Amino acid sequence: MFFFSRFFVEPFAILCDEMSMMSAKKEPMRRIAAALFIAVAFSGGAPGQGWPEKPARFVVGFTPGGPSDILARALGQKLAESRGQQVVIENRPGAGGNIAAELVAKSAPDGTTWLLGNNSILATNQSLYAKLGYDPVKDFAPVALVAIQPNILVVNPAVPVSSVKELIALAKAKPGDLNYASSGSGAAAHLAGELFKAMTGVQMLHIPYKGAQPALTDVIAGQAQLMFATSASAIPYIKAGRLRALAVTGAQRSATVPELPTISEAGVPGFEAITWHGVVVPAATPAATIERLNADIVRVLRMPDLRERLESLGAELATGTPRDFAEYIAREIPKWAKVVKDSGARAE
């Protein structure tokens, strides 16, 4: 009520007092001024005005310093500057992002609590975990897909292959001899490997590690032969000759390593296994609030400095409508449910 009184009632009263002192000859001018004032007040005014005075909570389901956290902080800073509203990053790591997701799902739908969801929280965890404290479809309203991070299929240089087709041929010639590393059972790198196996008919052994870096270290050392590694972590080793890159896992080539073909181009049509990030809010959040937050996100993602910063980390920025993001999630859930079922992967 204070907000409404301060920013609408009081100024409008002052305007009315001033208009009452005008002569009758200025009646048209008074009407135009009043109409313009009301239009601006109810439209929210210029960008950054009209939002709640309380800070927005931008919840991240992973630890500080990781890809999700870095993305949320960069995006949150720009949104705070654009909206004139404080944006507080709140890290709630654990259970593959499920703790953070449950927190946001049960928050007030007032437009001030956001979740930076990803493919784990909004797509694969539903199949990986026996029980979730939230429903990724019913409990959230999608706002915007923000960024995707294609992985790179890398092999130890001692593996005698230089292309995806050669890797498939080697795996078929020696079924079960090749093993691939991941950051853990049910992780994106694990499921990418399972999708690759399903689409090519090869047999490879999965070796889960407690984190991406230990997994990558063992591929470099030759303890594991290959990995679907994040581009940000793999590129330094590729440049140093300690890993051989075969292809990227996205639907399109990556701007970070444009010389590499996609796995789809390289012999597995339709293959796509990426890490993606997007903003969601509690399901009952008003549609008008969602649309405006979407517009804010799209606007700041077009800022050259933010784009440059995130692309340097291997992220490719994405924009679209809330409906676009909802449809994207709807396609991802059954795709990965089948991969999880076929692989037998579970997470507790």
MITOR-373526 format. One record per residue: residue in three letters; x, y, z of N, C-alpha, C in turn. Coordinates in steps of 0.2 Angstrom, whole numbers, plus 5000, padded with zeros to 4 digits. Each point is the difference from the previous one (the first is absolute). Last residue first. Layout:
residues N
ALAXYZXYZXYZ ...
END
This chain:
residues 348
GLU510247934972499650015007500350055004 ALA499949894973500350045004499650015007 ARG500449834975499650025006500450055004 ALA499949864974500350045005499550025005 GLY499849854981500049985006500350045005 SER499750014975500649995003500049985007 ASP498050044987500449954997500749995003 LYS498650165009499749945001500449954997 VAL500650224997500149985007499749935001 VAL499750104979500749995001500149975007 LYS497850074995500249944997500749985001 ALA499350205008499749955004500249934997 TRP500650204989500549985005499749955004 LYS498650094984500649984996500549975005 PRO497950105008500049934997500649984997 ILE500150225008499849955006499949934997 GLU500550204985500549975004499849955005 ARG498450134988500349954995500649975004 ALA498850165011499549954999500449954995 ILE501150205005500049955006499649944998 TYR499950174984500749975000500049955006 GLU498150134998500049954995500749965000 ALA499850195014499549955003500049944995 PHE501250194993500349975006499649945002 ASP499050144985500649974997500349955005 ARG498450155008499749944996500549964997 PRO500650215010499949955005499749934997 THR501550144983499450015004499949955006 GLY502550074989499349974998499550025005 THR502949984996499550045002499349974997 ALA502949945006499349984997499550055002 LEU502949965000499450035002499449994996 GLU502349865006499750034994499350035002 ALA502549935014499350004999499750044994 GLY502449975008499749944996499250005000 LEU501550175010499949945004499849944997 SER500150214989500749995002500049935005 GLU498050104994500349964994500749985002 LEU498950155015499749935000500349954995 ARG500650235000500249975006499849935000 GLU499350144983500749984999500249965006 ARG497850085000500149954995500749985000 LEU499550185013499849945003500149944996 ASP500550224991500549985006499849935003 PRO498650104983500649974997500549985006 MET497350005001500550055002500749974998 ARG497849894999500250034994500650055001 LEU498849895017500449954997500350034993 VAL498550125014500750005002500449954997 ARG497750024993500450064999500750005003 VAL498649815004500150014992500450064999 ILE499149985022500649954998500250004993 ASP498150135006500650035003500649954999 ALA497949934993500350064996500650035003 ASN498949835012500349974994500350064995 LEU498850065019500749975002500349974994 ARG497850074997500550065001500749985002 GLU498349844997500150034994500550055001 ILE499249905019500449954996500250044994 THR498450115013500750005003500549964996 ALA497849994993500250064998500750015004 ALA498749815005500350004993500350064998 PRO499949925026499650034995500350004993 THR500649815019500250074998499650034994 ALA499949775010499550045001500250084999 ALA501649815000499549994995499450055000 PRO502650065008499449955002499450014995 VAL502350044988499750035006499449965002 VAL502449994983499449985001499750035007 VAL502250014980499750035006499249975000 GLY502349884989499550044998499650025007 HIS502249854986499850045006499450044998 TRP501549764991499650064998499850035007 THR501749814987499850035007499750064998 ILE500149794983500350065002499750015007 ALA499949834978500149995007500350065003 GLU499049874976500150075003500049985008 PHE499849884973500349995007500150085002 GLY499249934978499550015005500350005007 PRO501449874982499450054998499550005006 VAL502649924998499449985004499450054999 GLY502250034989499849934998499449975005 ALA501150234998500549955000499849934999 GLU498550195003500450014994500549944999 SER498950015021499549984994500350014993 ILE501350065019500049934999499549984995 THR501150234996499649975005500049935000 PRO502250144992499349984998499649985006 LEU502150175001499849945001499349984997 GLU501250224999500349954995499749935002 PRO499450195013499650004994500349944995 VAL500150075026500449964996499749984993 THR499050165014500650005004500549964996 ALA497750024993500450064998500750005004 SER498649784993500150055005500450054998 ARG498249844986500750015002500150055005 GLN497749885000500450044995500750005002 ALA498549875012499749994994500350044994 GLY501549915022499450044998499749994994 THR502149915010499349965002499450044998 VAL502749994989499650035005499349975001 ALA502549894992499450044998499650035006 LEU502349905000499749974994499450044997 ALA502550045015499350015000499749974993 ARG502149955018499850004993499350014999 LEU502050065020499349964999499950014992 ARG502050095010499949955004499349965000 GLY501050204988500149944997500049945005 ALA499550245002500749985003500249934997 LYS497850104995500550054998500749975001 ILE498249895010500049994993500650044997 TYR499650035022500349944999500149984993 PRO498750195006500750015002500449944999 ILE497649984996500450044995500750015002 ALA498349905015500449964995500450044995 SER498550095017500549965003500549964996 ALA498150144991500550045004500549965004 SER498349894987500550034996500550045004 THR498949785010499850074999500550034996 ALA499849744997500250055005499850074998 PHE499849724996499650064997500150065005 MET501849784995499550045005499650054996 LEU502049774999499650064997499650035005 GLN501649815006500150024993499750064997 ALA501049935025499450004996500150024993 GLN501849995013499649955004499349994998 GLY501850164992499949944996499649945004 ALA500650245005500549965002499949934996 ILE498550174996500650034998500649955002 VAL497949955008500050004992500650024998 ASP499650035022500249934999499949984992 THR499550225008500749995002500249924998 LEU497850084999500450024994500749995001 ALA498549945018499949964994500450024994 PRO500150135020500449935000499849964994 GLN498950215000500750004999500449945002 ALA497650025002500250004993500850005000 GLY498649885021500250074997500349994993 LYS499949805013499750055005500250074997 TYR499749784984500450035005499750055004 PRO499449774982499850065004500650025005 ILE499949854977500350005006499850075003 HIS499149814979499950075004500450005006 LEU500249854976500050005007500050075003 MET499149904975500650045004499849995007 GLN499149924974500049985007500650035003 VAL498350064978500749985002499949985007 GLY498350104984500049935001500749975003 THR499050234995500549974995500149925001 MET498550155013499950024993500549974995 ALA500049965024499449984997499950014993 LYS502050075011499949935000499449984997 PHE500250225005500549994994499949924999 LEU498950085018499650024994500449984994 GLU501049985021499549954999499650014994 GLY501650165006500449944998499449944999 ALA499350205009500250014993500449944997 LEU499450015023499449994995500150014993 HIS501750045016499849935000499549984995 ALA500750235004500549964996499849925000 ALA498650155013499950014993500549964996 ALA499449895023500350074998499950004992 GLY499649805013499450044999500250074998 SER501849875013499449974997499550054999 GLY502450115000499649965004499449964997 SER501750134989500150035006499549975006 SER501249874978499550055001500150035007 ALA501249834979500050035007499450055000 TYR500649764984499950085000499950025007 ASN501149774986499650035005500050085000 LEU500549764984500150075001499650025006 ASP499949774992500750025002500150075002 GLY497949894992500250005007500750025002 PRO499649914976499550025004500249995007 LYS501250034977500349985007499450025005 ALA499650054977500549944999500349975007 LYS498550194999499649944998500549944999 ALA500950215006499649975006499649944998 LEU501350124984500449975005499649965005 ALA498950134984500249944997500549965005 ILE499150215006499549955000500249934997 LEU501550195000499949975007499449955000 GLU500550104979500649965002499949975007 LYS498550164992499949944997500549955002 VAL500250225008499549965003499849934997 SER502550114998499350024998499549965004 SER502449965001500050074999499350034998 VAL501449775014499550034996500050074999 PRO501349825014500150014993499450024996 VAL500950055026499549964997500050014992 ALA501450125016500349934998499449964997 PRO499750225008500350004994500349934998 ASN497750045014500750005002500450004993 VAL497650104998500349945002500850015002 VAL497350144998500850005000500249935001 LEU497750164994500249935000500850005000 ILE498550205009500449984995500249935001 ASN497750175006500649975003500549984994 PRO498150215003500249934997500649985003 GLN498250175009500849995000500149934997 ILE498050225002500249934999500749995000 ALA498050205010500749984997500049924999 VAL497950135006500650055001500649984996 LEU497149965001500749964999500550054999 ALA497750065013500450014994500649955001 VAL497949995013500150074999500450014993 PRO498349805013500650024997500050074998 ALA498849885021499950034994500650024996 PHE499449805019500450054998499650034994 ASP499349805012500250055005500350064998 LYS499349814986499450035003500250065005 VAL501749884987499550034996499550035004 PRO501749885011500350054996499650044995 ASP499549905025499949984993500250054995 TYR500849935027499750054995499949964994 GLY501249905018499550055004499750054996 LEU500949744993500150075000499550045004 LYS501049734996499550045003500350075000 ALA501249824990499349965001499550055003 TYR502050084983499849995007499449975001 LEU500850034978500549985003499949995008 SER498450104984500149924998500649975005 GLN499550235001499349975001500149934999 ASN501850154996499949975007499449975001 THR500650104979500349935001499849985007 ALA499250224992499949954995500249935003 LEU500250225011499450014997499849944995 ILE502150025014499450025004499349994997 SER502049964987500049955006499350025004 ASN500750144982499749944997499949955006 ASN499950245009500449974995499749944998 GLY499450255014499949934999500549984994 LEU499750215018500449984994500049934999 LEU498150155013500549955000500449994993 TRP498550205016500249974994500449945001 THR498350195013500449945001500149974994 THR498650195002500750025003500449945002 GLY497750014991500450034995500750025002 ASP498149895012499950084999500550034995 PRO499249765011500050024993499950074999 ALA501149865022499550044998500050024992 SER501249775008500050075001499450044998 LYS500749764997499550015005500150085002 ALA501349914983499349984998499550025006 VAL502450045002499650054996499349984998 LEU501349855014500050075003499650054996 GLU500649794990499449995005499950075004 ALA501949994986499349994996499450005004 ALA502249995009499950074998499350004997 ILE500849795006499950045006499850074998 ASN500749844983499349995003499850055006 GLY502249974987499650064999499349995003 GLY501649835002499950014993499650064998 ALA500649935023499549964997499950024992 GLY501250195013499849945002499549964996 PRO500750285005500249944997499849945003 ARG499450264999499749955004500249934997 ASN500650294999500249934998499749955005 GLU499450264991499949955006500249934997 ILE500150284993500249934998500049965006 VAL498750244995500449975004500149934998 VAL499350254991499949934998500549975004 GLN498750264999500549955003499949934998 GLN499150214986499749965005500649955002 GLY499850154980500050045006499749965006 ARG500349924977499450015003500050055006 SER502049954987499450024995499450015004 GLU501949935012500150064997499450034996 ALA499949785008500050055006500150074997 LEU500349824985499350015002499950055005 LYS502249944995499750044995499350015001 GLN501149865015500350075000499750044995 GLY499449775000499750045005500250075001 LEU501149854984499350024998499650045006 ALA502149915005500150054994499350034998 ARG500149835017500250065002500150064995 ALA499349774994499550045004500250075003 LEU501649854988499450034996499550045003 ILE501749895013500350054996499550044995 ASP499349805012500150065005500350064996 SER499749794989499450035001500050075005 PRO502049874994499750044994499450035002 GLY501649985021499849954994499750044995 GLY500650105021500549994996499949954994 PRO498649995023500350064997500649984996 THR498149815002500550035005500250074996 PHE497549904994500749975001500550055003 GLY497650044994500049935003500749975001 VAL498950265000500449964996500149935003 VAL498350245000500249945003500449964995 PHE499350265005500149964994500449945003 ARG498350205009500449955002500149964994 ALA499450275004499849944997500549945002 PRO499350235015500449974995499749934997 LYS498450215007500449955003500549964995 GLU498450174993500650035004500449955003 PRO498449964978500050005007500750035003 TRP499450084976500149945003500050005007 GLY499850194984499449975001500149935003 GLN502050114985499550035005499449965001 GLY501849954985500350005006499550035005 PRO499750074975500349935002500350015007 ALA498150184995500649984997500349935002 GLY497550035006500550054998500649974996 GLY497949905009500649985003500550054999 SER497749994993500449964995500649995004 PHE498450145010499749934999500549954996 ALA500550245003499949975006499849925000 VAL500150144980500649985003500049975006 ALA498050074991500349954996500749985003 ILE498950185010499749935002500349954996 PHE500650224995500349985006499749935002 LEU499250104980500749975000500349985006 ALA497850105000500149934996500749975000 ALA499750225009499749955004500049934997 ALA500650184987500549995005499849955005 ILE498550074983500649964997500549985005 ARG498150145006499849934999500649964997 ARG500350235004500049965006499849934999 MET500050144981500749995003500049965006 PRO497950084991500349944996500749985003 GLU499050195011499749945001500349944996 LYS500450255002500549954999499749935002 LYS498750205001500350004993500549944999 ALA499050075021499649954996500249994993 SER501950075019499450034997499649944996 MET501649945021500050024993499450034998 MET500449905021500250075000500050024992 SER499749775006499450045002500150085000 MET501749844996499650004994499450045002 GLU501649955017500250054995499650014994 ASP499449855016500050065003500250054995 CYS500249784994499350025000499950075003 LEU502149895001499850024993499350035000 ILE500749915020500450074999499850024993 ALA499249795006499750065004500350064998 PHE501049814992499450014996499650065004 PRO502049925010500150044994499450024996 GLU499749865019500250065002500250054994 VAL499349774997499450045002500350075002 PHE501649844991499450014995499550055003 PHE502149925011500250014993499450014995 ARG499849975025500650054998500150014993 SER498349855007499950075003500550054998 PHE500249774995499550024996499950085002 PHE501549885013500350004994499550044995 PHE499349945022500550065000500250014993 MET498749815003499650065000500450065000 
END
